[in-house]
Amino acid sequence: MKKLVCDRCGLELTEPEDIGMAYDGQYAWEAAATARGIQPRGIIPCKHYIRCGGEVRIVADNGFFWWRRWTARLFSR
Ligand SMILES: [Zn+2]
């Protein structure tokens, strides 16, 4: 089981339409990132990119939960 999670704020994309949009948008993001001279970490920018600067990555759904909780605490200060 895989899901899409922001690497900064921990936002999860779980809705099928969100995931579909992410897969559709990944080429545009890659092209935009390359044009700006940066290496994309994830497949698309986070919905809260302006605030968190994160990118959405595909992660395995197990063994990740503790990390997400930890970062959520870190960034909720
Ligand atoms: Zn984010």
N, CA, C, O and the ligand as a Tripos MOL2 file, in Angstrom:
@<TRIPOS>MOLECULE
protein
  309   307    78     0     0
PROTEIN
NO_CHARGES

@<TRIPOS>ATOM
      1 N           0.8460   -1.1990    0.0000 N.3       1 MET1
      2 CA          0.0000    0.0000    0.0000 C.3       1 MET1
      3 C           0.8740    1.2390    0.0000 C.2       1 MET1
      4 O           1.7430    1.4050    0.8550 O.2       1 MET1
      5 N           0.6310    2.1010   -0.9680 N.am      2 LYS2
      6 CA          1.3900    3.3470   -1.0250 C.3       2 LYS2
      7 C           0.4340    4.5250   -0.9300 C.2       2 LYS2
      8 O          -0.7380    4.4310   -1.2950 O.2       2 LYS2
      9 N           0.9630    5.6350   -0.4310 N.am      3 LYS3
     10 CA          0.1580    6.8480   -0.4040 C.3       3 LYS3
     11 C           1.0500    8.0460   -0.6990 C.2       3 LYS3
     12 O           2.2740    7.9330   -0.7690 O.2       3 LYS3
     13 N           0.4080    9.1870   -0.8680 N.am      4 LEU4
     14 CA          1.1370   10.3990   -1.2080 C.3       4 LEU4
     15 C           1.1410   11.3170    0.0060 C.2       4 LEU4
     16 O           0.0880   11.6600    0.5430 O.2       4 LEU4
     17 N           2.3330   11.7110    0.4290 N.am      5 VAL5
     18 CA          2.4730   12.5120    1.6420 C.3       5 VAL5
     19 C           3.4570   13.6410    1.3990 C.2       5 VAL5
     20 O           4.5020   13.4490    0.7770 O.2       5 VAL5
     21 N           3.1090   14.8270    1.9010 N.am      6 CYS6
     22 CA          4.0180   15.9710    1.8290 C.3       6 CYS6
     23 C           5.2140   15.7190    2.7400 C.2       6 CYS6
     24 O           5.0590   15.2510    3.8680 O.2       6 CYS6
     25 N           6.4140   16.0330    2.2400 N.am      7 ASP7
     26 CA          7.6120   15.7500    3.0440 C.3       7 ASP7
     27 C           7.9040   16.8450    4.0700 C.2       7 ASP7
     28 O           8.8620   16.7240    4.8330 O.2       7 ASP7
     29 N           7.1060   17.9020    4.1060 N.am      8 ARG8
     30 CA          7.3200   18.9540    5.1030 C.3       8 ARG8
     31 C           6.1980   19.0140    6.1320 C.2       8 ARG8
     32 O           6.4530   18.9630    7.3350 O.2       8 ARG8
     33 N           4.9470   19.1220    5.6600 N.am      9 CYS9
     34 CA          3.8520   19.3100    6.6140 C.3       9 CYS9
     35 C           3.0990   18.0140    6.8800 C.2       9 CYS9
     36 O           2.2650   17.9620    7.7850 O.2       9 CYS9
     37 N           3.3740   16.9800    6.1200 N.am     10 GLY10
     38 CA          2.7490   15.6980    6.3960 C.3      10 GLY10
     39 C           1.3610   15.5340    5.8170 C.2      10 GLY10
     40 O           0.6650   14.5670    6.1280 O.2      10 GLY10
     41 N           0.9480   16.4810    4.9690 N.am     11 LEU11
     42 CA         -0.3500   16.3750    4.3280 C.3      11 LEU11
     43 C          -0.4320   15.0910    3.5080 C.2      11 LEU11
     44 O           0.4750   14.7630    2.7420 O.2      11 LEU11
     45 N          -1.5230   14.3860    3.6840 N.am     12 GLU12
     46 CA         -1.6990   13.1410    2.9480 C.3      12 GLU12
     47 C          -2.7430   13.3040    1.8680 C.2      12 GLU12
     48 O          -3.7900   13.9140    2.0830 O.2      12 GLU12
     49 N          -2.4510   12.7560    0.7110 N.am     13 LEU13
     50 CA         -3.4480   12.6940   -0.3400 C.3      13 LEU13
     51 C          -3.9670   11.2630   -0.3740 C.2      13 LEU13
     52 O          -3.2540   10.3260   -0.7330 O.2      13 LEU13
     53 N          -5.2140   11.1300    0.0060 N.am     14 THR14
     54 CA         -5.7830    9.7800    0.0730 C.3      14 THR14
     55 C          -6.9770    9.6290   -0.8590 C.2      14 THR14
     56 O          -7.3500    8.5140   -1.2240 O.2      14 THR14
     57 N          -7.5790   10.7600   -1.2450 N.am     15 GLU15
     58 CA         -8.7340   10.6960   -2.1380 C.3      15 GLU15
     59 C          -8.2760   10.2780   -3.5390 C.2      15 GLU15
     60 O          -7.2590   10.7610   -4.0360 O.2      15 GLU15
     61 N          -9.0230    9.3880   -4.1600 N.am     16 PRO16
     62 CA         -8.6330    8.9360   -5.5060 C.3      16 PRO16
     63 C          -8.4640   10.0810   -6.4880 C.2      16 PRO16
     64 O          -7.5800   10.0390   -7.3440 O.2      16 PRO16
     65 N          -9.3150   11.1220   -6.3720 N.am     17 GLU17
     66 CA         -9.1890   12.2250   -7.3290 C.3      17 GLU17
     67 C          -7.9450   13.0670   -7.0500 C.2      17 GLU17
     68 O          -7.3360   13.6010   -7.9760 O.2      17 GLU17
     69 N          -7.5660   13.1860   -5.7690 N.am     18 ASP18
     70 CA         -6.3150   13.8730   -5.4230 C.3      18 ASP18
     71 C          -5.1250   13.1370   -6.0210 C.2      18 ASP18
     72 O          -4.2200   13.7410   -6.5970 O.2      18 ASP18
     73 N          -5.1490   11.8190   -5.8690 N.am     19 ILE19
     74 CA         -4.0380   10.9990   -6.3520 C.3      19 ILE19
     75 C          -3.9800   11.0490   -7.8780 C.2      19 ILE19
     76 O          -2.9030   11.0990   -8.4710 O.2      19 ILE19
     77 N          -5.1620   11.0340   -8.5010 N.am     20 GLY20
     78 CA         -5.2140   11.1380   -9.9510 C.3      20 GLY20
     79 C          -4.6450   12.4560  -10.4240 C.2      20 GLY20
     80 O          -3.9020   12.5000  -11.4040 O.2      20 GLY20
     81 N          -4.9910   13.5430   -9.7260 N.am     21 MET21
     82 CA         -4.4820   14.8670  -10.0620 C.3      21 MET21
     83 C          -2.9670   14.9120   -9.8920 C.2      21 MET21
     84 O          -2.2560   15.5070  -10.7020 O.2      21 MET21
     85 N          -2.4910   14.2810   -8.8400 N.am     22 ALA22
     86 CA         -1.0540   14.2690   -8.5720 C.3      22 ALA22
     87 C          -0.3000   13.5900   -9.7050 C.2      22 ALA22
     88 O           0.7310   14.0810  -10.1650 O.2      22 ALA22
     89 N          -0.8230   12.4670  -10.1430 N.am     23 TYR23
     90 CA         -0.1370   11.7500  -11.2270 C.3      23 TYR23
     91 C          -0.2130   12.5320  -12.5220 C.2      23 TYR23
     92 O           0.7270   12.5280  -13.3170 O.2      23 TYR23
     93 N          -1.3490   13.2120  -12.7350 N.am     24 ASP24
     94 CA         -1.4780   14.0410  -13.9320 C.3      24 ASP24
     95 C          -0.5260   15.2320  -13.8810 C.2      24 ASP24
     96 O           0.0170   15.6490  -14.9050 O.2      24 ASP24
     97 N          -0.3260   15.7810  -12.6650 N.am     25 GLY25
     98 CA          0.4430   17.0090  -12.5240 C.3      25 GLY25
     99 C           1.9360   16.8150  -12.4280 C.2      25 GLY25
    100 O           2.6900   17.7840  -12.5110 O.2      25 GLY25
    101 N           2.3840   15.5730  -12.2530 N.am     26 GLN26
    102 CA          3.7950   15.3750  -11.9410 C.3      26 GLN26
    103 C           4.7300   15.8100  -13.0670 C.2      26 GLN26
    104 O           5.8380   16.2780  -12.8050 O.2      26 GLN26
    105 N           4.2930   15.6590  -14.3140 N.am     27 TYR27
    106 CA          5.1790   16.0440  -15.4200 C.3      27 TYR27
    107 C           5.3120   17.5540  -15.4890 C.2      27 TYR27
    108 O           6.3900   18.0790  -15.7700 O.2      27 TYR27
    109 N           4.1940   18.2610  -15.2280 N.am     28 ALA28
    110 CA          4.2120   19.7220  -15.2050 C.3      28 ALA28
    111 C           5.1340   20.2240  -14.0940 C.2      28 ALA28
    112 O           5.8930   21.1750  -14.2820 O.2      28 ALA28
    113 N           5.0550   19.5680  -12.9310 N.am     29 TRP29
    114 CA          5.8990   19.9680  -11.8000 C.3      29 TRP29
    115 C           7.3740   19.7150  -12.0960 C.2      29 TRP29
    116 O           8.2370   20.5420  -11.8020 O.2      29 TRP29
    117 N           7.6360   18.5630  -12.6800 N.am     30 GLU30
    118 CA          9.0050   18.2280  -13.0280 C.3      30 GLU30
    119 C           9.5770   19.2530  -13.9980 C.2      30 GLU30
    120 O          10.7150   19.6990  -13.8490 O.2      30 GLU30
    121 N           8.7620   19.6280  -15.0110 N.am     31 ALA31
    122 CA          9.2000   20.6030  -15.9940 C.3      31 ALA31
    123 C           9.4180   21.9640  -15.3450 C.2      31 ALA31
    124 O          10.3950   22.6490  -15.6480 O.2      31 ALA31
    125 N           8.4980   22.3620  -14.4410 N.am     32 ALA32
    126 CA          8.6150   23.6520  -13.7570 C.3      32 ALA32
    127 C           9.8510   23.6870  -12.8720 C.2      32 ALA32
    128 O          10.5700   24.6860  -12.8340 O.2      32 ALA32
    129 N          10.0920   22.5930  -12.1620 N.am     33 ALA33
    130 CA         11.2500   22.5190  -11.2660 C.3      33 ALA33
    131 C          12.5380   22.5700  -12.0680 C.2      33 ALA33
    132 O          13.4740   23.2800  -11.7020 O.2      33 ALA33
    133 N          12.5880   21.8250  -13.1520 N.am     34 THR34
    134 CA         13.7810   21.8030  -13.9980 C.3      34 THR34
    135 C          14.0550   23.1870  -14.5830 C.2      34 THR34
    136 O          15.2030   23.6200  -14.6830 O.2      34 THR34
    137 N          12.9640   23.8800  -14.9700 N.am     35 ALA35
    138 CA         13.1060   25.2240  -15.5270 C.3      35 ALA35
    139 C          13.6860   26.1850  -14.5030 C.2      35 ALA35
    140 O          14.4010   27.1210  -14.8610 O.2      35 ALA35
    141 N          13.3790   25.9540  -13.2150 N.am     36 ARG36
    142 CA         13.9020   26.8020  -12.1420 C.3      36 ARG36
    143 C          15.2520   26.3130  -11.6350 C.2      36 ARG36
    144 O          15.8250   26.8890  -10.7100 O.2      36 ARG36
    145 N          15.7440   25.2630  -12.2380 N.am     37 GLY37
    146 CA         17.0630   24.7630  -11.8750 C.3      37 GLY37
    147 C          17.1020   23.9930  -10.5690 C.2      37 GLY37
    148 O          18.1610   23.8860   -9.9510 O.2      37 GLY37
    149 N          15.9680   23.4510  -10.1350 N.am     38 ILE38
    150 CA         15.9670   22.6460   -8.9140 C.3      38 ILE38
    151 C          15.5760   21.2030   -9.2390 C.2      38 ILE38
    152 O          14.8960   20.9110  -10.2220 O.2      38 ILE38
    153 N          16.0360   20.3400   -8.3740 N.am     39 GLN39
    154 CA         15.7300   18.9300   -8.5280 C.3      39 GLN39
    155 C          14.4620   18.6340   -7.7380 C.2      39 GLN39
    156 O          14.4530   18.7950   -6.5170 O.2      39 GLN39
    157 N          13.3900   18.2050   -8.4020 N.am     40 PRO40
    158 CA         12.1820   17.9130   -7.6350 C.3      40 PRO40
    159 C          12.3880   16.7310   -6.6970 C.2      40 PRO40
    160 O          12.8940   15.6860   -7.1050 O.2      40 PRO40
    161 N          11.9900   16.9050   -5.4340 N.am     41 ARG41
    162 CA         12.1040   15.8100   -4.4610 C.3      41 ARG41
    163 C          10.9090   14.8910   -4.5780 C.2      41 ARG41
    164 O          11.0180   13.6700   -4.4630 O.2      41 ARG41
    165 N           9.7470   15.5200   -4.8150 N.am     42 GLY42
    166 CA          8.5280   14.7390   -4.8820 C.3      42 GLY42
    167 C           7.9290   14.8050   -6.2670 C.2      42 GLY42
    168 O           8.5560   15.3030   -7.2020 O.2      42 GLY42
    169 N           6.7140   14.3030   -6.3990 N.am     43 ILE43
    170 CA          6.1030   14.2780   -7.7310 C.3      43 ILE43
    171 C           5.3100   15.5420   -8.0150 C.2      43 ILE43
    172 O           5.1540   15.9200   -9.1760 O.2      43 ILE43
    173 N           4.8060   16.2040   -6.9780 N.am     44 ILE44
    174 CA          4.0900   17.4790   -7.1450 C.3      44 ILE44
    175 C           4.3500   18.3480   -5.9140 C.2      44 ILE44
    176 O           4.7370   17.8300   -4.8670 O.2      44 ILE44
    177 N           4.1380   19.6780   -6.0290 N.am     45 PRO45
    178 CA          4.2240   20.5110   -4.8340 C.3      45 PRO45
    179 C           3.0270   20.2630   -3.9280 C.2      45 PRO45
    180 O           1.9460   19.8950   -4.3860 O.2      45 PRO45
    181 N           3.2390   20.4700   -2.6500 N.am     46 CYS46
    182 CA          2.1680   20.3400   -1.6680 C.3      46 CYS46
    183 C           1.0860   21.3940   -1.9210 C.2      46 CYS46
    184 O           1.3600   22.4560   -2.4800 O.2      46 CYS46
    185 N          -0.1360   21.0890   -1.5050 N.am     47 LYS47
    186 CA         -1.2230   22.0780   -1.5690 C.3      47 LYS47
    187 C          -0.8710   23.3260   -0.7800 C.2      47 LYS47
    188 O          -1.3060   24.4280   -1.1150 O.2      47 LYS47
    189 N          -0.0750   23.1450    0.2800 N.am     48 HIS48
    190 CA          0.3150   24.2660    1.1460 C.3      48 HIS48
    191 C           1.7440   24.7060    0.8390 C.2      48 HIS48
    192 O           2.4530   25.1910    1.7200 O.2      48 HIS48
    193 N           2.1600   24.5350   -0.4080 N.am     49 TYR49
    194 CA          3.5560   24.7670   -0.7890 C.3      49 TYR49
    195 C           4.0710   26.1310   -0.3560 C.2      49 TYR49
    196 O           5.2140   26.2530    0.0860 O.2      49 TYR49
    197 N           3.2280   27.1640   -0.4800 N.am     50 ILE50
    198 CA          3.6360   28.5260   -0.1320 C.3      50 ILE50
    199 C           4.0020   28.6030    1.3570 C.2      50 ILE50
    200 O           4.9280   29.3150    1.7460 O.2      50 ILE50
    201 N           3.2600   27.8600    2.1700 N.am     51 ARG51
    202 CA          3.4770   27.8760    3.6090 C.3      51 ARG51
    203 C           4.5800   26.8930    4.0260 C.2      51 ARG51
    204 O           5.4680   27.2400    4.8050 O.2      51 ARG51
    205 N           4.5130   25.6730    3.5010 N.am     52 CYS52
    206 CA          5.4170   24.6430    4.0290 C.3      52 CYS52
    207 C           6.6000   24.3640    3.1040 C.2      52 CYS52
    208 O           7.6070   23.8090    3.5430 O.2      52 CYS52
    209 N           6.4890   24.7430    1.8320 N.am     53 GLY53
    210 CA          7.6020   24.4960    0.9200 C.3      53 GLY53
    211 C           7.8560   23.0320    0.6520 C.2      53 GLY53
    212 O           8.9260   22.6630    0.1690 O.2      53 GLY53
    213 N           6.8920   22.2020    0.9590 N.am     54 GLY54
    214 CA          7.0750   20.7580    0.8160 C.3      54 GLY54
    215 C           6.6630   20.2480   -0.5490 C.2      54 GLY54
    216 O           5.9830   20.9230   -1.3220 O.2      54 GLY54
    217 N           7.0990   19.0450   -0.8110 N.am     55 GLU55
    218 CA          6.6890   18.3700   -2.0310 C.3      55 GLU55
    219 C           6.0870   17.0270   -1.6570 C.2      55 GLU55
    220 O           6.4770   16.3940   -0.6750 O.2      55 GLU55
    221 N           5.1390   16.6200   -2.4590 N.am     56 VAL56
    222 CA          4.4140   15.3880   -2.1560 C.3      56 VAL56
    223 C           5.1710   14.1970   -2.7380 C.2      56 VAL56
    224 O           5.4870   14.1540   -3.9270 O.2      56 VAL56
    225 N           5.4470   13.2500   -1.8760 N.am     57 ARG57
    226 CA          6.1930   12.0650   -2.2860 C.3      57 ARG57
    227 C           5.3390   10.8210   -2.0980 C.2      57 ARG57
    228 O           4.4040   10.7800   -1.2990 O.2      57 ARG57
    229 N           5.7040    9.8200   -2.8690 N.am     58 ILE58
    230 CA          5.0450    8.5250   -2.7160 C.3      58 ILE58
    231 C           5.7800    7.7520   -1.6260 C.2      58 ILE58
    232 O           6.9900    7.5370   -1.7090 O.2      58 ILE58
    233 N           5.0460    7.3450   -0.6200 N.am     59 VAL59
    234 CA          5.6770    6.5990    0.4760 C.3      59 VAL59
    235 C           4.9280    5.2940    0.7110 C.2      59 VAL59
    236 O           3.7410    5.1690    0.4060 O.2      59 VAL59
    237 N           5.6400    4.3450    1.2510 N.am     60 ALA60
    238 CA          5.0020    3.1040    1.6780 C.3      60 ALA60
    239 C           4.1780    3.4030    2.9250 C.2      60 ALA60
    240 O           4.5630    4.2370    3.7440 O.2      60 ALA60
    241 N           3.0810    2.7430    3.0600 N.am     61 ASP61
    242 CA          2.1240    3.0820    4.1100 C.3      61 ASP61
    243 C           2.4740    2.4900    5.4750 C.2      61 ASP61
    244 O           1.7860    2.7730    6.4560 O.2      61 ASP61
    245 N           3.5060    1.6930    5.5560 N.am     62 ASN62
    246 CA          3.8430    1.0990    6.8560 C.3      62 ASN62
    247 C           5.1920    1.6140    7.3640 C.2      62 ASN62
    248 O           6.1130    1.8460    6.5820 O.2      62 ASN62
    249 N           5.2920    1.7880    8.6620 N.am     63 GLY63
    250 CA          6.5320    2.2620    9.2490 C.3      63 GLY63
    251 C           6.7480    3.7470    9.0750 C.2      63 GLY63
    252 O           7.8210    4.2630    9.3900 O.2      63 GLY63
    253 N           5.7560    4.4270    8.5830 N.am     64 PHE64
    254 CA          5.8930    5.8440    8.3030 C.3      64 PHE64
    255 C           5.1530    6.6790    9.3280 C.2      64 PHE64
    256 O           5.4350    7.8660    9.4920 O.2      64 PHE64
    257 N           4.2300    6.0750   10.0000 N.am     65 PHE65
    258 CA          3.3120    6.8180   10.8540 C.3      65 PHE65
    259 C           4.0330    7.5430   11.9800 C.2      65 PHE65
    260 O           3.7160    8.6950   12.2750 O.2      65 PHE65
    261 N           4.9840    6.8930   12.6020 N.am     66 TRP66
    262 CA          5.7250    7.5190   13.6920 C.3      66 TRP66
    263 C           6.4440    8.7600   13.1960 C.2      66 TRP66
    264 O           6.5100    9.7660   13.9030 O.2      66 TRP66
    265 N           6.9800    8.6990   11.9930 N.am     67 TRP67
    266 CA          7.7360    9.8180   11.4360 C.3      67 TRP67
    267 C           6.8160   11.0040   11.1950 C.2      67 TRP67
    268 O           7.1630   12.1540   11.4650 O.2      67 TRP67
    269 N           5.6200   10.6870   10.6740 N.am     68 ARG68
    270 CA          4.6570   11.7300   10.3800 C.3      68 ARG68
    271 C           4.2230   12.4310   11.6780 C.2      68 ARG68
    272 O           4.1060   13.6550   11.7360 O.2      68 ARG68
    273 N           3.9910   11.6210   12.7070 N.am     69 ARG69
    274 CA          3.6030   12.2020   13.9990 C.3      69 ARG69
    275 C           4.7160   13.0930   14.5350 C.2      69 ARG69
    276 O           4.4650   14.1700   15.0750 O.2      69 ARG69
    277 N           5.9250   12.6320   14.3780 N.am     70 TRP70
    278 CA          7.0720   13.3820   14.8830 C.3      70 TRP70
    279 C           7.2070   14.7100   14.1500 C.2      70 TRP70
    280 O           7.3990   15.7490   14.7810 O.2      70 TRP70
    281 N           7.1100   14.6840   12.8310 N.am     71 THR71
    282 CA          7.2350   15.9270   12.0690 C.3      71 THR71
    283 C           6.0320   16.8310   12.3070 C.2      71 THR71
    284 O           6.1760   18.0530   12.3520 O.2      71 THR71
    285 N           4.8480   16.2460   12.4610 N.am     72 ALA72
    286 CA          3.6630   17.0550   12.7300 C.3      72 ALA72
    287 C           3.8710   17.8480   14.0180 C.2      72 ALA72
    288 O           3.5070   19.0220   14.0980 O.2      72 ALA72
    289 N           4.4580   17.2010   15.0220 N.am     73 ARG73
    290 CA          4.7290   17.8790   16.2890 C.3      73 ARG73
    291 C           5.7770   18.9740   16.0770 C.2      73 ARG73
    292 O           5.6670   20.0770   16.6120 O.2      73 ARG73
    293 N           6.7780   18.6410   15.2920 N.am     74 LEU74
    294 CA          7.8790   19.5600   15.0400 C.3      74 LEU74
    295 C           7.3870   20.8580   14.3900 C.2      74 LEU74
    296 O           7.8260   21.9540   14.7360 O.2      74 LEU74
    297 N           6.4620   20.6990   13.4380 N.am     75 PHE75
    298 CA          6.0380   21.8620   12.6670 C.3      75 PHE75
    299 C           4.7950   22.5480   13.2320 C.2      75 PHE75
    300 O           4.3740   23.5810   12.7120 O.2      75 PHE75
    301 N           4.2090   21.9940   14.2770 N.am     76 SER76
    302 CA          3.0170   22.6190   14.8440 C.3      76 SER76
    303 C           3.3850   23.6440   15.9060 C.2      76 SER76
    304 O           2.5020   24.2960   16.4630 O.2      76 SER76
    305 N           4.6760   23.7970   16.1970 N.am     77 ARG77
    306 CA          5.0990   24.7830   17.1900 C.3      77 ARG77
    307 C           4.8730   26.2100   16.6960 C.2      77 ARG77
    308 O           5.1750   27.1660   17.4110 O.2      77 ARG77
    309 ZN          3.0530   20.4720    2.8110 Zn       78 ZN78
@<TRIPOS>BOND
     1     1     2 1
     2     2     3 1
     3     3     4 2
     4     3     5 am
     5     5     6 1
     6     6     7 1
     7     7     8 2
     8     7     9 am
     9     9    10 1
    10    10    11 1
    11    11    12 2
    12    11    13 am
    13    13    14 1
    14    14    15 1
    15    15    16 2
    16    15    17 am
    17    17    18 1
    18    18    19 1
    19    19    20 2
    20    19    21 am
    21    21    22 1
    22    22    23 1
    23    23    24 2
    24    23    25 am
    25    25    26 1
    26    26    27 1
    27    27    28 2
    28    27    29 am
    29    29    30 1
    30    30    31 1
    31    31    32 2
    32    31    33 am
    33    33    34 1
    34    34    35 1
    35    35    36 2
    36    35    37 am
    37    37    38 1
    38    38    39 1
    39    39    40 2
    40    39    41 am
    41    41    42 1
    42    42    43 1
    43    43    44 2
    44    43    45 am
    45    45    46 1
    46    46    47 1
    47    47    48 2
    48    47    49 am
    49    49    50 1
    50    50    51 1
    51    51    52 2
    52    51    53 am
    53    53    54 1
    54    54    55 1
    55    55    56 2
    56    55    57 am
    57    57    58 1
    58    58    59 1
    59    59    60 2
    60    59    61 am
    61    61    62 1
    62    62    63 1
    63    63    64 2
    64    63    65 am
    65    65    66 1
    66    66    67 1
    67    67    68 2
    68    67    69 am
    69    69    70 1
    70    70    71 1
    71    71    72 2
    72    71    73 am
    73    73    74 1
    74    74    75 1
    75    75    76 2
    76    75    77 am
    77    77    78 1
    78    78    79 1
    79    79    80 2
    80    79    81 am
    81    81    82 1
    82    82    83 1
    83    83    84 2
    84    83    85 am
    85    85    86 1
    86    86    87 1
    87    87    88 2
    88    87    89 am
    89    89    90 1
    90    90    91 1
    91    91    92 2
    92    91    93 am
    93    93    94 1
    94    94    95 1
    95    95    96 2
    96    95    97 am
    97    97    98 1
    98    98    99 1
    99    99   100 2
   100    99   101 am
   101   101   102 1
   102   102   103 1
   103   103   104 2
   104   103   105 am
   105   105   106 1
   106   106   107 1
   107   107   108 2
   108   107   109 am
   109   109   110 1
   110   110   111 1
   111   111   112 2
   112   111   113 am
   113   113   114 1
   114   114   115 1
   115   115   116 2
   116   115   117 am
   117   117   118 1
   118   118   119 1
   119   119   120 2
   120   119   121 am
   121   121   122 1
   122   122   123 1
   123   123   124 2
   124   123   125 am
   125   125   126 1
   126   126   127 1
   127   127   128 2
   128   127   129 am
   129   129   130 1
   130   130   131 1
   131   131   132 2
   132   131   133 am
   133   133   134 1
   134   134   135 1
   135   135   136 2
   136   135   137 am
   137   137   138 1
   138   138   139 1
   139   139   140 2
   140   139   141 am
   141   141   142 1
   142   142   143 1
   143   143   144 2
   144   143   145 am
   145   145   146 1
   146   146   147 1
   147   147   148 2
   148   147   149 am
   149   149   150 1
   150   150   151 1
   151   151   152 2
   152   151   153 am
   153   153   154 1
   154   154   155 1
   155   155   156 2
   156   155   157 am
   157   157   158 1
   158   158   159 1
   159   159   160 2
   160   159   161 am
   161   161   162 1
   162   162   163 1
   163   163   164 2
   164   163   165 am
   165   165   166 1
   166   166   167 1
   167   167   168 2
   168   167   169 am
   169   169   170 1
   170   170   171 1
   171   171   172 2
   172   171   173 am
   173   173   174 1
   174   174   175 1
   175   175   176 2
   176   175   177 am
   177   177   178 1
   178   178   179 1
   179   179   180 2
   180   179   181 am
   181   181   182 1
   182   182   183 1
   183   183   184 2
   184   183   185 am
   185   185   186 1
   186   186   187 1
   187   187   188 2
   188   187   189 am
   189   189   190 1
   190   190   191 1
   191   191   192 2
   192   191   193 am
   193   193   194 1
   194   194   195 1
   195   195   196 2
   196   195   197 am
   197   197   198 1
   198   198   199 1
   199   199   200 2
   200   199   201 am
   201   201   202 1
   202   202   203 1
   203   203   204 2
   204   203   205 am
   205   205   206 1
   206   206   207 1
   207   207   208 2
   208   207   209 am
   209   209   210 1
   210   210   211 1
   211   211   212 2
   212   211   213 am
   213   213   214 1
   214   214   215 1
   215   215   216 2
   216   215   217 am
   217   217   218 1
   218   218   219 1
   219   219   220 2
   220   219   221 am
   221   221   222 1
   222   222   223 1
   223   223   224 2
   224   223   225 am
   225   225   226 1
   226   226   227 1
   227   227   228 2
   228   227   229 am
   229   229   230 1
   230   230   231 1
   231   231   232 2
   232   231   233 am
   233   233   234 1
   234   234   235 1
   235   235   236 2
   236   235   237 am
   237   237   238 1
   238   238   239 1
   239   239   240 2
   240   239   241 am
   241   241   242 1
   242   242   243 1
   243   243   244 2
   244   243   245 am
   245   245   246 1
   246   246   247 1
   247   247   248 2
   248   247   249 am
   249   249   250 1
   250   250   251 1
   251   251   252 2
   252   251   253 am
   253   253   254 1
   254   254   255 1
   255   255   256 2
   256   255   257 am
   257   257   258 1
   258   258   259 1
   259   259   260 2
   260   259   261 am
   261   261   262 1
   262   262   263 1
   263   263   264 2
   264   263   265 am
   265   265   266 1
   266   266   267 1
   267   267   268 2
   268   267   269 am
   269   269   270 1
   270   270   271 1
   271   271   272 2
   272   271   273 am
   273   273   274 1
   274   274   275 1
   275   275   276 2
   276   275   277 am
   277   277   278 1
   278   278   279 1
   279   279   280 2
   280   279   281 am
   281   281   282 1
   282   282   283 1
   283   283   284 2
   284   283   285 am
   285   285   286 1
   286   286   287 1
   287   287   288 2
   288   287   289 am
   289   289   290 1
   290   290   291 1
   291   291   292 2
   292   291   293 am
   293   293   294 1
   294   294   295 1
   295   295   296 2
   296   295   297 am
   297   297   298 1
   298   298   299 1
   299   299   300 2
   300   299   301 am
   301   301   302 1
   302   302   303 1
   303   303   304 2
   304   303   305 am
   305   305   306 1
   306   306   307 1
   307   307   308 2
@<TRIPOS>SUBSTRUCTURE
     1 MET1         2 RESIDUE 1 A MET
     2 LYS2         6 RESIDUE 1 A LYS
     3 LYS3        10 RESIDUE 1 A LYS
     4 LEU4        14 RESIDUE 1 A LEU
     5 VAL5        18 RESIDUE 1 A VAL
     6 CYS6        22 RESIDUE 1 A CYS
     7 ASP7        26 RESIDUE 1 A ASP
     8 ARG8        30 RESIDUE 1 A ARG
     9 CYS9        34 RESIDUE 1 A CYS
    10 GLY10       38 RESIDUE 1 A GLY
    11 LEU11       42 RESIDUE 1 A LEU
    12 GLU12       46 RESIDUE 1 A GLU
    13 LEU13       50 RESIDUE 1 A LEU
    14 THR14       54 RESIDUE 1 A THR
    15 GLU15       58 RESIDUE 1 A GLU
    16 PRO16       62 RESIDUE 1 A PRO
    17 GLU17       66 RESIDUE 1 A GLU
    18 ASP18       70 RESIDUE 1 A ASP
    19 ILE19       74 RESIDUE 1 A ILE
    20 GLY20       78 RESIDUE 1 A GLY
    21 MET21       82 RESIDUE 1 A MET
    22 ALA22       86 RESIDUE 1 A ALA
    23 TYR23       90 RESIDUE 1 A TYR
    24 ASP24       94 RESIDUE 1 A ASP
    25 GLY25       98 RESIDUE 1 A GLY
    26 GLN26      102 RESIDUE 1 A GLN
    27 TYR27      106 RESIDUE 1 A TYR
    28 ALA28      110 RESIDUE 1 A ALA
    29 TRP29      114 RESIDUE 1 A TRP
    30 GLU30      118 RESIDUE 1 A GLU
    31 ALA31      122 RESIDUE 1 A ALA
    32 ALA32      126 RESIDUE 1 A ALA
    33 ALA33      130 RESIDUE 1 A ALA
    34 THR34      134 RESIDUE 1 A THR
    35 ALA35      138 RESIDUE 1 A ALA
    36 ARG36      142 RESIDUE 1 A ARG
    37 GLY37      146 RESIDUE 1 A GLY
    38 ILE38      150 RESIDUE 1 A ILE
    39 GLN39      154 RESIDUE 1 A GLN
    40 PRO40      158 RESIDUE 1 A PRO
    41 ARG41      162 RESIDUE 1 A ARG
    42 GLY42      166 RESIDUE 1 A GLY
    43 ILE43      170 RESIDUE 1 A ILE
    44 ILE44      174 RESIDUE 1 A ILE
    45 PRO45      178 RESIDUE 1 A PRO
    46 CYS46      182 RESIDUE 1 A CYS
    47 LYS47      186 RESIDUE 1 A LYS
    48 HIS48      190 RESIDUE 1 A HIS
    49 TYR49      194 RESIDUE 1 A TYR
    50 ILE50      198 RESIDUE 1 A ILE
    51 ARG51      202 RESIDUE 1 A ARG
    52 CYS52      206 RESIDUE 1 A CYS
    53 GLY53      210 RESIDUE 1 A GLY
    54 GLY54      214 RESIDUE 1 A GLY
    55 GLU55      218 RESIDUE 1 A GLU
    56 VAL56      222 RESIDUE 1 A VAL
    57 ARG57      226 RESIDUE 1 A ARG
    58 ILE58      230 RESIDUE 1 A ILE
    59 VAL59      234 RESIDUE 1 A VAL
    60 ALA60      238 RESIDUE 1 A ALA
    61 ASP61      242 RESIDUE 1 A ASP
    62 ASN62      246 RESIDUE 1 A ASN
    63 GLY63      250 RESIDUE 1 A GLY
    64 PHE64      254 RESIDUE 1 A PHE
    65 PHE65      258 RESIDUE 1 A PHE
    66 TRP66      262 RESIDUE 1 A TRP
    67 TRP67      266 RESIDUE 1 A TRP
    68 ARG68      270 RESIDUE 1 A ARG
    69 ARG69      274 RESIDUE 1 A ARG
    70 TRP70      278 RESIDUE 1 A TRP
    71 THR71      282 RESIDUE 1 A THR
    72 ALA72      286 RESIDUE 1 A ALA
    73 ARG73      290 RESIDUE 1 A ARG
    74 LEU74      294 RESIDUE 1 A LEU
    75 PHE75      298 RESIDUE 1 A PHE
    76 SER76      302 RESIDUE 1 A SER
    77 ARG77      306 RESIDUE 1 A ARG
    78 ZN78       309 GROUP 0 **** ****
